[in-house]
Amino acid sequence: MTMIKDSVHDYIELGPTAEALLDTAAMQRLRSIRQLSTVQLVYPSANHTRFEHSLGVYHLASRAVDRLELEADLAERLRAAALVHDVGHGPFGHQTEAAIERHLGRHHDEIEWFLTDSDLGDALEEQGLDPEAVAATVDGRGPFGELVSGPLDVDRLDYLVRDAHHTGVPYGTIDHARLLYSLQTVDGTLALEADDVATAESALIARTLMNATVYRHHVSRIAGAMLDRASERLLADGAIDAERFARLTDAELLATLEDHAPTAEFSTRLRERRLYKRAVWTRRDDVPDRFAGLEYERTRDLEREIADVAGVDPAAVIVDSPSEPSSPESRARIVVDGELRRLEERSSLVAGLDACAAEIWRLGVYARPDDLEAVREAASSVLAVEADVVP
Protein backbone atom coordinates (compact mmCIF):
# COMPACT_ATOMS: atom_id res chain seq x y z
CA MET A 1 0.00 0.00 0.00
CA THR A 2 1.42 3.36 -1.08
CA MET A 3 0.85 6.38 1.18
CA ILE A 4 0.75 9.98 -0.09
CA LYS A 5 0.89 12.96 2.25
CA ASP A 6 -1.82 15.48 1.40
CA SER A 7 -2.18 19.05 2.64
CA VAL A 8 -5.91 18.60 3.32
CA HIS A 9 -6.60 14.94 4.15
CA ASP A 10 -3.26 14.05 5.76
CA TYR A 11 -2.30 10.59 4.45
CA ILE A 12 -4.02 9.08 1.41
CA GLU A 13 -3.73 5.33 0.87
CA LEU A 14 -3.47 4.17 -2.74
CA GLY A 15 -4.56 0.74 -3.88
CA PRO A 16 -2.89 -1.07 -6.84
CA THR A 17 -5.43 0.31 -9.33
CA ALA A 18 -4.87 3.91 -8.22
CA GLU A 19 -1.10 3.45 -8.44
CA ALA A 20 -1.38 2.13 -11.99
CA LEU A 21 -3.66 4.98 -13.08
CA LEU A 22 -1.48 7.67 -11.54
CA ASP A 23 1.50 6.45 -13.57
CA THR A 24 -0.23 7.33 -16.88
CA ALA A 25 0.59 10.46 -18.88
CA ALA A 26 -3.06 11.55 -18.74
CA MET A 27 -3.04 11.72 -14.94
CA GLN A 28 0.43 13.27 -14.70
CA ARG A 29 -0.72 16.06 -17.04
CA LEU A 30 -3.05 17.22 -14.27
CA ARG A 31 0.01 18.36 -12.30
CA SER A 32 0.22 21.19 -14.87
CA ILE A 33 -3.43 22.28 -14.68
CA ARG A 34 -4.24 24.64 -11.83
CA GLN A 35 -7.36 23.74 -9.89
CA LEU A 36 -8.50 27.35 -9.60
CA SER A 37 -7.22 28.68 -12.92
CA THR A 38 -7.25 32.50 -12.93
CA VAL A 39 -8.22 32.76 -9.25
CA GLN A 40 -4.45 32.68 -8.64
CA LEU A 41 -4.41 36.28 -9.90
CA VAL A 42 -6.50 37.18 -6.82
CA TYR A 43 -5.22 34.71 -4.23
CA PRO A 44 -1.51 34.10 -4.91
CA SER A 45 -1.34 30.92 -2.83
CA ALA A 46 -4.04 29.23 -4.92
CA ASN A 47 -1.50 27.26 -6.93
CA HIS A 48 -2.84 23.79 -6.17
CA THR A 49 -3.47 21.51 -9.13
CA ARG A 50 -6.11 19.17 -10.44
CA PHE A 51 -3.71 16.30 -9.69
CA GLU A 52 -3.84 16.78 -5.93
CA HIS A 53 -7.58 17.48 -6.10
CA SER A 54 -8.05 14.18 -7.93
CA LEU A 55 -6.18 12.40 -5.14
CA GLY A 56 -8.47 14.06 -2.61
CA VAL A 57 -11.61 13.01 -4.48
CA TYR A 58 -10.26 9.46 -4.67
CA HIS A 59 -9.63 9.50 -0.92
CA LEU A 60 -13.17 10.65 -0.11
CA ALA A 61 -14.68 8.15 -2.54
CA SER A 62 -12.69 5.37 -0.89
CA ARG A 63 -14.04 6.36 2.52
CA ALA A 64 -17.58 6.54 1.14
CA VAL A 65 -17.58 3.09 -0.50
CA ASP A 66 -16.11 1.59 2.66
CA ARG A 67 -18.88 3.23 4.67
CA LEU A 68 -21.57 1.96 2.29
CA GLU A 69 -20.04 -1.54 2.19
CA LEU A 70 -20.48 -1.84 -1.57
CA GLU A 71 -19.47 -4.99 -3.40
CA ALA A 72 -15.83 -5.04 -4.44
CA ASP A 73 -16.13 -4.55 -8.21
CA LEU A 74 -18.49 -1.57 -7.89
CA ALA A 75 -16.38 -0.03 -5.15
CA GLU A 76 -13.26 -0.27 -7.32
CA ARG A 77 -15.07 1.32 -10.27
CA LEU A 78 -16.21 4.23 -8.10
CA ARG A 79 -12.70 4.75 -6.72
CA ALA A 80 -11.22 4.74 -10.22
CA ALA A 81 -13.88 7.15 -11.54
CA ALA A 82 -13.20 9.52 -8.66
CA LEU A 83 -9.47 9.49 -9.41
CA VAL A 84 -9.80 10.11 -13.19
CA HIS A 85 -12.83 12.41 -13.09
CA ASP A 86 -10.86 15.50 -14.19
CA VAL A 87 -8.79 14.08 -17.06
CA GLY A 88 -11.20 15.62 -19.58
CA HIS A 89 -10.37 19.16 -18.50
CA GLY A 90 -8.59 21.40 -20.96
CA PRO A 91 -5.93 24.00 -20.05
CA PHE A 92 -7.04 26.36 -17.29
CA GLY A 93 -9.93 24.00 -16.52
CA HIS A 94 -13.34 25.65 -16.63
CA GLN A 95 -11.96 28.83 -18.23
CA THR A 96 -11.51 27.10 -21.61
CA GLU A 97 -14.38 24.66 -21.23
CA ALA A 98 -16.84 26.72 -23.26
CA ALA A 99 -14.40 27.08 -26.19
CA ILE A 100 -13.77 23.33 -26.20
CA GLU A 101 -17.51 22.62 -26.13
CA ARG A 102 -18.09 24.96 -29.07
CA HIS A 103 -15.44 23.28 -31.20
CA LEU A 104 -15.60 19.65 -30.06
CA GLY A 105 -19.14 19.41 -28.73
CA ARG A 106 -18.24 17.72 -25.47
CA HIS A 107 -18.18 18.57 -21.77
CA HIS A 108 -15.21 17.78 -19.55
CA ASP A 109 -17.23 15.06 -17.78
CA GLU A 110 -17.74 13.22 -21.09
CA ILE A 111 -14.51 11.23 -21.17
CA GLU A 112 -15.47 7.95 -22.85
CA TRP A 113 -13.70 9.12 -26.03
CA PHE A 114 -10.52 9.45 -24.03
CA LEU A 115 -10.68 6.38 -21.81
CA THR A 116 -11.29 4.04 -24.72
CA ASP A 117 -8.22 5.19 -26.66
CA SER A 118 -5.40 6.20 -24.33
CA ASP A 119 -2.83 4.86 -21.90
CA LEU A 120 -5.34 5.56 -19.15
CA GLY A 121 -7.91 3.31 -20.80
CA ASP A 122 -5.27 0.60 -21.19
CA ALA A 123 -4.40 0.90 -17.50
CA LEU A 124 -8.07 0.53 -16.52
CA GLU A 125 -8.42 -2.60 -18.61
CA GLU A 126 -5.24 -4.06 -17.17
CA GLN A 127 -6.80 -3.61 -13.73
CA GLY A 128 -9.95 -5.42 -14.81
CA LEU A 129 -12.12 -2.31 -15.18
CA ASP A 130 -14.34 -1.41 -18.15
CA PRO A 131 -13.36 2.07 -19.42
CA GLU A 132 -16.88 2.73 -20.70
CA ALA A 133 -18.39 1.93 -17.30
CA VAL A 134 -15.85 4.17 -15.56
CA ALA A 135 -16.62 6.98 -18.03
CA ALA A 136 -20.35 6.63 -17.33
CA THR A 137 -19.69 6.88 -13.59
CA VAL A 138 -17.63 10.07 -14.10
CA ASP A 139 -20.66 11.51 -15.90
CA GLY A 140 -22.92 10.60 -12.96
CA ARG A 141 -24.53 7.62 -14.66
CA GLY A 142 -24.70 3.99 -13.56
CA PRO A 143 -24.86 2.57 -10.03
CA PHE A 144 -24.03 5.28 -7.47
CA GLY A 145 -22.60 7.55 -10.16
CA GLU A 146 -23.97 10.48 -8.14
CA LEU A 147 -21.24 9.80 -5.59
CA VAL A 148 -18.76 11.12 -8.20
CA SER A 149 -21.05 13.58 -9.99
CA GLY A 150 -24.18 14.55 -8.07
CA PRO A 151 -25.72 17.12 -5.70
CA LEU A 152 -23.29 16.42 -2.85
CA ASP A 153 -20.57 14.45 -4.60
CA VAL A 154 -17.06 13.77 -3.35
CA ASP A 155 -15.72 16.14 -6.01
CA ARG A 156 -17.57 19.04 -4.39
CA LEU A 157 -16.62 17.97 -0.87
CA ASP A 158 -12.94 17.99 -1.75
CA TYR A 159 -12.74 21.16 -3.80
CA LEU A 160 -14.56 23.27 -1.22
CA VAL A 161 -12.19 22.41 1.62
CA ARG A 162 -9.12 22.33 -0.64
CA ASP A 163 -9.84 25.67 -2.30
CA ALA A 164 -10.54 27.26 1.08
CA HIS A 165 -7.27 25.87 2.43
CA HIS A 166 -5.14 27.15 -0.45
CA THR A 167 -6.75 30.56 -0.82
CA GLY A 168 -6.74 31.15 2.92
CA VAL A 169 -10.47 31.90 2.77
CA PRO A 170 -12.33 30.14 5.62
CA TYR A 171 -15.77 29.98 4.02
CA GLY A 172 -15.34 26.62 2.27
CA THR A 173 -14.69 24.74 5.49
CA ILE A 174 -17.34 22.01 5.82
CA ASP A 175 -17.72 18.83 7.87
CA HIS A 176 -17.10 16.51 4.95
CA ALA A 177 -16.31 13.62 7.30
CA ARG A 178 -19.77 13.90 8.82
CA LEU A 179 -21.42 14.01 5.40
CA LEU A 180 -19.65 10.82 4.38
CA TYR A 181 -20.57 9.18 7.68
CA SER A 182 -24.27 10.00 7.17
CA LEU A 183 -24.43 8.47 3.67
CA GLN A 184 -26.82 5.58 3.19
CA THR A 185 -28.63 3.87 0.34
CA VAL A 186 -32.38 3.63 -0.19
CA ASP A 187 -33.43 1.41 -3.10
CA GLY A 188 -30.06 1.98 -4.76
CA THR A 189 -30.18 5.77 -4.27
CA LEU A 190 -27.68 7.73 -2.20
CA ALA A 191 -29.15 9.80 0.59
CA LEU A 192 -28.28 11.48 3.89
CA GLU A 193 -29.79 10.77 7.27
CA ALA A 194 -32.46 13.27 8.32
CA ASP A 195 -30.41 14.29 11.37
CA ASP A 196 -27.73 15.67 9.06
CA VAL A 197 -29.75 18.39 7.34
CA ALA A 198 -27.60 21.03 9.03
CA THR A 199 -24.41 19.41 7.75
CA ALA A 200 -25.81 19.40 4.20
CA GLU A 201 -26.89 23.01 4.61
CA SER A 202 -23.32 23.89 5.52
CA ALA A 203 -22.22 22.75 2.06
CA LEU A 204 -24.74 25.10 0.45
CA ILE A 205 -23.58 27.99 2.64
CA ALA A 206 -19.93 27.20 1.87
CA ARG A 207 -20.42 27.15 -1.90
CA THR A 208 -22.49 30.35 -1.82
CA LEU A 209 -19.77 32.18 0.12
CA MET A 210 -16.96 30.69 -1.99
CA ASN A 211 -18.78 31.85 -5.12
CA ALA A 212 -18.98 35.38 -3.78
CA THR A 213 -15.38 35.63 -2.56
CA VAL A 214 -13.40 33.22 -4.74
CA TYR A 215 -15.00 31.53 -7.75
CA ARG A 216 -16.83 34.59 -9.10
CA HIS A 217 -14.37 37.27 -8.03
CA HIS A 218 -14.40 39.96 -10.69
CA VAL A 219 -10.65 39.74 -11.40
CA SER A 220 -10.89 36.02 -12.07
CA ARG A 221 -13.97 36.55 -14.23
CA ILE A 222 -12.21 39.20 -16.31
CA ALA A 223 -9.12 37.04 -16.81
CA GLY A 224 -11.28 34.04 -17.63
CA ALA A 225 -13.29 36.01 -20.20
CA MET A 226 -10.07 37.23 -21.81
CA LEU A 227 -8.78 33.68 -21.93
CA ASP A 228 -12.01 32.48 -23.56
CA ARG A 229 -11.89 35.12 -26.30
CA ALA A 230 -8.21 34.45 -26.98
CA SER A 231 -8.83 30.69 -27.12
CA GLU A 232 -11.72 31.17 -29.51
CA ARG A 233 -9.58 33.31 -31.81
CA LEU A 234 -6.81 30.70 -31.72
CA LEU A 235 -9.21 27.91 -32.67
CA ALA A 236 -11.20 29.93 -35.22
CA ASP A 237 -7.96 30.90 -36.99
CA GLY A 238 -6.89 27.26 -37.16
CA ALA A 239 -3.68 28.09 -35.30
CA ILE A 240 -4.09 24.81 -33.40
CA ASP A 241 -6.21 21.72 -33.83
CA ALA A 242 -9.11 21.60 -31.34
CA GLU A 243 -8.19 18.11 -30.11
CA ARG A 244 -4.62 19.22 -29.47
CA PHE A 245 -5.86 22.41 -27.80
CA ALA A 246 -7.95 20.38 -25.34
CA ARG A 247 -4.86 18.46 -24.18
CA LEU A 248 -2.56 21.45 -23.59
CA THR A 249 -1.33 22.41 -20.14
CA ASP A 250 -1.79 25.91 -18.72
CA ALA A 251 1.75 26.95 -19.64
CA GLU A 252 1.48 25.45 -23.12
CA LEU A 253 -1.70 27.42 -23.83
CA LEU A 254 -0.09 30.73 -22.85
CA ALA A 255 2.90 29.91 -25.07
CA THR A 256 0.61 29.01 -27.97
CA LEU A 257 -1.32 32.26 -27.56
CA GLU A 258 1.96 34.16 -27.54
CA ASP A 259 3.10 32.52 -30.77
CA HIS A 260 -0.07 33.57 -32.64
CA ALA A 261 0.05 37.27 -33.48
CA PRO A 262 -3.69 38.05 -33.02
CA THR A 263 -3.66 36.54 -29.50
CA ALA A 264 -0.16 37.53 -28.34
CA GLU A 265 -1.45 40.59 -26.49
CA PHE A 266 -3.84 38.45 -24.43
CA SER A 267 -1.00 36.13 -23.45
CA THR A 268 1.15 39.06 -22.31
CA ARG A 269 -1.67 40.68 -20.39
CA LEU A 270 -2.49 37.44 -18.57
CA ARG A 271 1.16 36.74 -17.74
CA GLU A 272 1.74 40.28 -16.45
CA ARG A 273 -1.70 40.70 -14.86
CA ARG A 274 -2.46 43.72 -17.01
CA LEU A 275 -6.11 42.84 -17.34
CA TYR A 276 -9.08 44.59 -18.86
CA LYS A 277 -11.11 46.69 -16.41
CA ARG A 278 -14.81 46.83 -15.57
CA ALA A 279 -16.70 49.33 -17.70
CA VAL A 280 -20.02 47.96 -16.41
CA TRP A 281 -20.70 45.76 -13.37
CA THR A 282 -24.44 45.61 -12.76
CA ARG A 283 -26.82 43.68 -10.51
CA ARG A 284 -29.40 41.31 -11.95
CA ASP A 285 -32.37 43.50 -11.04
CA ASP A 286 -30.90 46.34 -13.10
CA VAL A 287 -30.34 44.24 -16.24
CA PRO A 288 -33.12 43.74 -18.82
CA ASP A 289 -34.06 40.06 -19.07
CA ARG A 290 -32.98 39.94 -22.72
CA PHE A 291 -29.37 40.59 -21.68
CA ALA A 292 -29.12 37.95 -18.90
CA GLY A 293 -27.55 34.55 -19.55
CA LEU A 294 -26.68 35.36 -23.17
CA GLU A 295 -25.76 32.73 -25.74
CA TYR A 296 -22.22 33.00 -27.10
CA GLU A 297 -23.05 34.32 -30.58
CA ARG A 298 -25.43 36.91 -29.18
CA THR A 299 -22.68 37.98 -26.76
CA ARG A 300 -20.20 38.46 -29.60
CA ASP A 301 -22.76 40.47 -31.60
CA LEU A 302 -23.23 42.80 -28.63
CA GLU A 303 -19.47 43.18 -28.21
CA ARG A 304 -19.15 44.26 -31.83
CA GLU A 305 -22.09 46.65 -31.49
CA ILE A 306 -20.67 48.25 -28.33
CA ALA A 307 -17.24 48.54 -29.95
CA ASP A 308 -18.76 50.18 -33.01
CA VAL A 309 -20.66 52.74 -30.91
CA ALA A 310 -17.55 53.40 -28.80
CA GLY A 311 -15.30 53.64 -31.85
CA VAL A 312 -12.82 51.04 -30.58
CA ASP A 313 -11.35 47.76 -31.76
CA PRO A 314 -13.93 44.92 -31.30
CA ALA A 315 -11.23 42.91 -29.46
CA ALA A 316 -11.17 45.68 -26.84
CA VAL A 317 -14.68 44.86 -25.56
CA ILE A 318 -15.84 41.77 -23.65
CA VAL A 319 -19.43 41.21 -22.51
CA ASP A 320 -19.81 38.73 -19.64
CA SER A 321 -23.39 37.74 -18.81
CA PRO A 322 -23.44 34.53 -16.74
CA SER A 323 -26.32 32.09 -16.57
CA GLU A 324 -28.83 32.32 -13.76
CA PRO A 325 -27.39 30.93 -10.49
CA SER A 326 -28.41 27.46 -9.28
CA SER A 327 -27.88 25.35 -6.16
CA PRO A 328 -27.44 21.70 -7.15
CA GLU A 329 -26.83 20.77 -3.51
CA SER A 330 -30.46 21.58 -2.72
CA ARG A 331 -31.44 18.49 -4.75
CA ALA A 332 -29.56 16.19 -2.37
CA ARG A 333 -31.86 13.56 -0.86
CA ILE A 334 -32.62 13.18 2.82
CA VAL A 335 -34.14 10.07 4.40
CA VAL A 336 -37.20 11.02 6.46
CA ASP A 337 -39.18 8.20 8.11
CA GLY A 338 -37.76 5.77 5.59
CA GLU A 339 -38.74 7.90 2.58
CA LEU A 340 -36.62 10.10 0.33
CA ARG A 341 -37.09 13.85 0.36
CA ARG A 342 -35.12 16.62 -1.34
CA LEU A 343 -33.05 18.84 0.90
CA GLU A 344 -34.93 21.89 -0.38
CA GLU A 345 -38.15 20.36 1.02
CA ARG A 346 -36.63 20.01 4.49
CA SER A 347 -34.51 23.16 4.71
CA SER A 348 -35.74 26.69 5.18
CA LEU A 349 -32.24 27.93 4.38
CA VAL A 350 -32.34 26.89 0.73
CA ALA A 351 -34.66 29.68 -0.45
CA GLY A 352 -32.52 32.26 1.33
CA LEU A 353 -29.33 30.92 -0.19
CA ASP A 354 -30.89 30.95 -3.65
CA ALA A 355 -31.72 34.63 -3.09
CA CYS A 356 -28.14 35.23 -1.94
CA ALA A 357 -26.79 33.56 -5.10
CA ALA A 358 -28.99 35.83 -7.19
CA GLU A 359 -27.73 38.85 -5.27
CA ILE A 360 -24.08 38.23 -6.23
CA TRP A 361 -24.92 37.85 -9.94
CA ARG A 362 -23.37 40.60 -12.07
CA LEU A 363 -23.39 41.58 -15.72
CA GLY A 364 -19.89 42.61 -16.67
CA VAL A 365 -18.54 44.59 -19.61
CA TYR A 366 -14.75 44.74 -19.71
CA ALA A 367 -12.42 46.90 -21.76
CA ARG A 368 -8.82 48.00 -22.11
CA PRO A 369 -8.05 50.76 -19.60
CA ASP A 370 -7.53 53.37 -22.35
CA ASP A 371 -10.97 52.63 -23.82
CA LEU A 372 -12.87 52.37 -20.56
CA GLU A 373 -14.91 55.58 -20.64
CA ALA A 374 -15.94 55.22 -24.27
CA VAL A 375 -16.95 51.59 -23.75
CA ARG A 376 -18.86 52.42 -20.56
CA GLU A 377 -21.01 54.98 -22.35
CA ALA A 378 -21.56 52.73 -25.35
CA ALA A 379 -22.44 49.70 -23.23
CA SER A 380 -24.85 51.77 -21.16
CA SER A 381 -26.69 52.72 -24.33
CA VAL A 382 -26.64 49.32 -26.06
CA LEU A 383 -27.51 47.25 -22.97
CA ALA A 384 -29.89 49.77 -21.39
CA VAL A 385 -28.09 49.70 -18.04
CA GLU A 386 -26.64 52.30 -15.73
CA ALA A 387 -23.04 53.21 -16.59
CA ASP A 388 -21.80 53.16 -12.99
CA VAL A 389 -19.79 50.19 -11.77
CA VAL A 390 -21.72 48.75 -8.80
CA PRO A 391 -19.55 46.93 -6.22
C-alpha positions in Angstrom: 0.0 0.0 0.0 1.4 3.4 -1.1 0.9 6.4 1.2 0.8 10.0 -0.1 0.9 13.0 2.3 -1.8 15.5 1.4 -2.2 19.1 2.6 -5.9 18.6 3.3 -6.6 14.9 4.2 -3.3 14.1 5.8 -2.3 10.6 4.4 -4.0 9.1 1.4 -3.7 5.3 0.9 -3.5 4.2 -2.7 -4.6 0.7 -3.9 -2.9 -1.1 -6.8 -5.4 0.3 -9.3 -4.9 3.9 -8.2 -1.1 3.4 -8.4 -1.4 2.1 -12.0 -3.7 5.0 -13.1 -1.5 7.7 -11.5 1.5 6.5 -13.6 -0.2 7.3 -16.9 0.6 10.5 -18.9 -3.1 11.6 -18.7 -3.0 11.7 -14.9 0.4 13.3 -14.7 -0.7 16.1 -17.0 -3.0 17.2 -14.3 0.0 18.4 -12.3 0.2 21.2 -14.9 -3.4 22.3 -14.7 -4.2 24.6 -11.8 -7.4 23.7 -9.9 -8.5 27.4 -9.6 -7.2 28.7 -12.9 -7.2 32.5 -12.9 -8.2 32.8 -9.3 -4.5 32.7 -8.6 -4.4 36.3 -9.9 -6.5 37.2 -6.8 -5.2 34.7 -4.2 -1.5 34.1 -4.9 -1.3 30.9 -2.8 -4.0 29.2 -4.9 -1.5 27.3 -6.9 -2.8 23.8 -6.2 -3.5 21.5 -9.1 -6.1 19.2 -10.4 -3.7 16.3 -9.7 -3.8 16.8 -5.9 -7.6 17.5 -6.1 -8.0 14.2 -7.9 -6.2 12.4 -5.1 -8.5 14.1 -2.6 -11.6 13.0 -4.5 -10.3 9.5 -4.7 -9.6 9.5 -0.9 -13.2 10.7 -0.1 -14.7 8.1 -2.5 -12.7 5.4 -0.9 -14.0 6.4 2.5 -17.6 6.5 1.1 -17.6 3.1 -0.5 -16.1 1.6 2.7 -18.9 3.2 4.7 -21.6 2.0 2.3 -20.0 -1.5 2.2 -20.5 -1.8 -1.6 -19.5 -5.0 -3.4 -15.8 -5.0 -4.4 -16.1 -4.5 -8.2 -18.5 -1.6 -7.9 -16.4 0.0 -5.2 -13.3 -0.3 -7.3 -15.1 1.3 -10.3 -16.2 4.2 -8.1 -12.7 4.7 -6.7 -11.2 4.7 -10.2 -13.9 7.2 -11.5 -13.2 9.5 -8.7 -9.5 9.5 -9.4 -9.8 10.1 -13.2 -12.8 12.4 -13.1 -10.9 15.5 -14.2 -8.8 14.1 -17.1 -11.2 15.6 -19.6 -10.4 19.2 -18.5 -8.6 21.4 -21.0 -5.9 24.0 -20.1 -7.0 26.4 -17.3 -9.9 24.0 -16.5 -13.3 25.7 -16.6 -12.0 28.8 -18.2 -11.5 27.1 -21.6 -14.4 24.7 -21.2 -16.8 26.7 -23.3 -14.4 27.1 -26.2 -13.8 23.3 -26.2 -17.5 22.6 -26.1 -18.1 25.0 -29.1 -15.4 23.3 -31.2 -15.6 19.6 -30.1 -19.1 19.4 -28.7 -18.2 17.7 -25.5 -18.2 18.6 -21.8 -15.2 17.8 -19.6 -17.2 15.1 -17.8 -17.7 13.2 -21.1 -14.5 11.2 -21.2 -15.5 7.9 -22.8 -13.7 9.1 -26.0 -10.5 9.4 -24.0 -10.7 6.4 -21.8 -11.3 4.0 -24.7 -8.2 5.2 -26.7 -5.4 6.2 -24.3 -2.8 4.9 -21.9 -5.3 5.6 -19.1 -7.9 3.3 -20.8 -5.3 0.6 -21.2 -4.4 0.9 -17.5 -8.1 0.5 -16.5 -8.4 -2.6 -18.6 -5.2 -4.1 -17.2 -6.8 -3.6 -13.7 -10.0 -5.4 -14.8 -12.1 -2.3 -15.2 -14.3 -1.4 -18.1 -13.4 2.1 -19.4 -16.9 2.7 -20.7 -18.4 1.9 -17.3 -15.9 4.2 -15.6 -16.6 7.0 -18.0 -20.4 6.6 -17.3 -19.7 6.9 -13.6 -17.6 10.1 -14.1 -20.7 11.5 -15.9 -22.9 10.6 -13.0 -24.5 7.6 -14.7 -24.7 4.0 -13.6 -24.9 2.6 -10.0 -24.0 5.3 -7.5 -22.6 7.6 -10.2 -24.0 10.5 -8.1 -21.2 9.8 -5.6 -18.8 11.1 -8.2 -21.1 13.6 -10.0 -24.2 14.6 -8.1 -25.7 17.1 -5.7 -23.3 16.4 -2.8 -20.6 14.4 -4.6 -17.1 13.8 -3.4 -15.7 16.1 -6.0 -17.6 19.0 -4.4 -16.6 18.0 -0.9 -12.9 18.0 -1.8 -12.7 21.2 -3.8 -14.6 23.3 -1.2 -12.2 22.4 1.6 -9.1 22.3 -0.6 -9.8 25.7 -2.3 -10.5 27.3 1.1 -7.3 25.9 2.4 -5.1 27.1 -0.4 -6.8 30.6 -0.8 -6.7 31.1 2.9 -10.5 31.9 2.8 -12.3 30.1 5.6 -15.8 30.0 4.0 -15.3 26.6 2.3 -14.7 24.7 5.5 -17.3 22.0 5.8 -17.7 18.8 7.9 -17.1 16.5 4.9 -16.3 13.6 7.3 -19.8 13.9 8.8 -21.4 14.0 5.4 -19.7 10.8 4.4 -20.6 9.2 7.7 -24.3 10.0 7.2 -24.4 8.5 3.7 -26.8 5.6 3.2 -28.6 3.9 0.3 -32.4 3.6 -0.2 -33.4 1.4 -3.1 -30.1 2.0 -4.8 -30.2 5.8 -4.3 -27.7 7.7 -2.2 -29.2 9.8 0.6 -28.3 11.5 3.9 -29.8 10.8 7.3 -32.5 13.3 8.3 -30.4 14.3 11.4 -27.7 15.7 9.1 -29.8 18.4 7.3 -27.6 21.0 9.0 -24.4 19.4 7.7 -25.8 19.4 4.2 -26.9 23.0 4.6 -23.3 23.9 5.5 -22.2 22.7 2.1 -24.7 25.1 0.4 -23.6 28.0 2.6 -19.9 27.2 1.9 -20.4 27.1 -1.9 -22.5 30.4 -1.8 -19.8 32.2 0.1 -17.0 30.7 -2.0 -18.8 31.8 -5.1 -19.0 35.4 -3.8 -15.4 35.6 -2.6 -13.4 33.2 -4.7 -15.0 31.5 -7.7 -16.8 34.6 -9.1 -14.4 37.3 -8.0 -14.4 40.0 -10.7 -10.6 39.7 -11.4 -10.9 36.0 -12.1 -14.0 36.5 -14.2 -12.2 39.2 -16.3 -9.1 37.0 -16.8 -11.3 34.0 -17.6 -13.3 36.0 -20.2 -10.1 37.2 -21.8 -8.8 33.7 -21.9 -12.0 32.5 -23.6 -11.9 35.1 -26.3 -8.2 34.5 -27.0 -8.8 30.7 -27.1 -11.7 31.2 -29.5 -9.6 33.3 -31.8 -6.8 30.7 -31.7 -9.2 27.9 -32.7 -11.2 29.9 -35.2 -8.0 30.9 -37.0 -6.9 27.3 -37.2 -3.7 28.1 -35.3 -4.1 24.8 -33.4 -6.2 21.7 -33.8 -9.1 21.6 -31.3 -8.2 18.1 -30.1 -4.6 19.2 -29.5 -5.9 22.4 -27.8 -7.9 20.4 -25.3 -4.9 18.5 -24.2 -2.6 21.5 -23.6 -1.3 22.4 -20.1 -1.8 25.9 -18.7 1.8 27.0 -19.6 1.5 25.4 -23.1 -1.7 27.4 -23.8 -0.1 30.7 -22.9 2.9 29.9 -25.1 0.6 29.0 -28.0 -1.3 32.3 -27.6 2.0 34.2 -27.5 3.1 32.5 -30.8 -0.1 33.6 -32.6 0.1 37.3 -33.5 -3.7 38.0 -33.0 -3.7 36.5 -29.5 -0.2 37.5 -28.3 -1.5 40.6 -26.5 -3.8 38.4 -24.4 -1.0 36.1 -23.4 1.2 39.1 -22.3 -1.7 40.7 -20.4 -2.5 37.4 -18.6 1.2 36.7 -17.7 1.7 40.3 -16.5 -1.7 40.7 -14.9 -2.5 43.7 -17.0 -6.1 42.8 -17.3 -9.1 44.6 -18.9 -11.1 46.7 -16.4 -14.8 46.8 -15.6 -16.7 49.3 -17.7 -20.0 48.0 -16.4 -20.7 45.8 -13.4 -24.4 45.6 -12.8 -26.8 43.7 -10.5 -29.4 41.3 -12.0 -32.4 43.5 -11.0 -30.9 46.3 -13.1 -30.3 44.2 -16.2 -33.1 43.7 -18.8 -34.1 40.1 -19.1 -33.0 39.9 -22.7 -29.4 40.6 -21.7 -29.1 38.0 -18.9 -27.5 34.5 -19.6 -26.7 35.4 -23.2 -25.8 32.7 -25.7 -22.2 33.0 -27.1 -23.0 34.3 -30.6 -25.4 36.9 -29.2 -22.7 38.0 -26.8 -20.2 38.5 -29.6 -22.8 40.5 -31.6 -23.2 42.8 -28.6 -19.5 43.2 -28.2 -19.1 44.3 -31.8 -22.1 46.6 -31.5 -20.7 48.3 -28.3 -17.2 48.5 -29.9 -18.8 50.2 -33.0 -20.7 52.7 -30.9 -17.6 53.4 -28.8 -15.3 53.6 -31.9 -12.8 51.0 -30.6 -11.4 47.8 -31.8 -13.9 44.9 -31.3 -11.2 42.9 -29.5 -11.2 45.7 -26.8 -14.7 44.9 -25.6 -15.8 41.8 -23.6 -19.4 41.2 -22.5 -19.8 38.7 -19.6 -23.4 37.7 -18.8 -23.4 34.5 -16.7 -26.3 32.1 -16.6 -28.8 32.3 -13.8 -27.4 30.9 -10.5 -28.4 27.5 -9.3 -27.9 25.4 -6.2 -27.4 21.7 -7.1 -26.8 20.8 -3.5 -30.5 21.6 -2.7 -31.4 18.5 -4.7 -29.6 16.2 -2.4 -31.9 13.6 -0.9 -32.6 13.2 2.8 -34.1 10.1 4.4 -37.2 11.0 6.5 -39.2 8.2 8.1 -37.8 5.8 5.6 -38.7 7.9 2.6 -36.6 10.1 0.3 -37.1 13.8 0.4 -35.1 16.6 -1.3 -33.0 18.8 0.9 -34.9 21.9 -0.4 -38.2 20.4 1.0 -36.6 20.0 4.5 -34.5 23.2 4.7 -35.7 26.7 5.2 -32.2 27.9 4.4 -32.3 26.9 0.7 -34.7 29.7 -0.5 -32.5 32.3 1.3 -29.3 30.9 -0.2 -30.9 31.0 -3.7 -31.7 34.6 -3.1 -28.1 35.2 -1.9 -26.8 33.6 -5.1 -29.0 35.8 -7.2 -27.7 38.8 -5.3 -24.1 38.2 -6.2 -24.9 37.8 -9.9 -23.4 40.6 -12.1 -23.4 41.6 -15.7 -19.9 42.6 -16.7 -18.5 44.6 -19.6 -14.7 44.7 -19.7 -12.4 46.9 -21.8 -8.8 48.0 -22.1 -8.0 50.8 -19.6 -7.5 53.4 -22.3 -11.0 52.6 -23.8 -12.9 52.4 -20.6 -14.9 55.6 -20.6 -15.9 55.2 -24.3 -16.9 51.6 -23.8 -18.9 52.4 -20.6 -21.0 55.0 -22.3 -21.6 52.7 -25.4 -22.4 49.7 -23.2 -24.9 51.8 -21.2 -26.7 52.7 -24.3 -26.6 49.3 -26.1 -27.5 47.2 -23.0 -29.9 49.8 -21.4 -28.1 49.7 -18.0 -26.6 52.3 -15.7 -23.0 53.2 -16.6 -21.8 53.2 -13.0 -19.8 50.2 -11.8 -21.7 48.7 -8.8 -19.5 46.9 -6.2 
